[in-house]
Amino acid sequence: MRGASGRDPERSVELLWAGAGRGNRAGLSLERIVQAGVAVADAEGLGDLTMQKVADRLGFTAMSLYRHVPGREHLIDLMYDHAIGADPAPEPEGGWRPRLEACARRSWQRHQAHPWLAEVRGNRRVPGPNTMAVFERMLSVLADTGLRPNEVVAAAELVGRFVDTQALTLVEAAEEERGSEVSNREWWEARDSLYAKFDRYPTVTALWEAGGFDDPEDPFEFGLRRVLDGLELLIRERDEISDEITACQMCGAPVRQTAAGRRRAYCSRACQQRAYRRRRSS
């Protein structure tokens, strides 16, 4: 079954997980095609990626590429996993927070090197081995924090989406600079006629005069700290629940609460059944 893009997902699985294959250095191989595609996207953005441009970079015809990869969308799948790359960096010391932060920073570095990664969208893109290795590492960091299994997955996806969202600003800036040949900072510094109209907004004016716009927070650094703060608060709440001991409502025996699932009112199934029968008879 093909997706809306016309891309055969089973063919993507085959291409991604079978390995690129090195082939003859002097000839054409899937690995060389993927590397050329990454180079084109790095230089011109994903929107301007075409099979013809990739072929031109390699010195072959576009038709010769189709012997190795069915089309542009399959090529993008391969490029994405290639650019994500292996993650051999050692784990930092400490608990979950420095380890998860390191994962986010490595992802941010990859997006800075290849801003077009954030443009690869869609819920039905097949992940490759590198993509899965990165996801596995994030999940393994969060798996022992006391979060529920579905919260572990949600937390890892939250961090990933945060990095993607920040990376989209890199894409937008690169596109605008390529089109205008003027940097983002230069463009805004030339907007004096606009700033002259801001005096009708008292909060903006007060913050401007107080220097609030002079030394702006780095969006990635500020946002990552806040995301990790929120996860830390949730993990602490789970720890407090897991450490809490309450009394069985039937026999008074201690009941240790767990981080996952509903709070326990009874120490055993037997006490729960006795409580049920008592309620039925009353």
Order of alpha helices (4+ residues) and beta strands (2+ residues): alpha-alpha-alpha-alpha-alpha-alpha-alpha-alpha-alpha-alpha-alpha-alpha-beta-beta-alpha
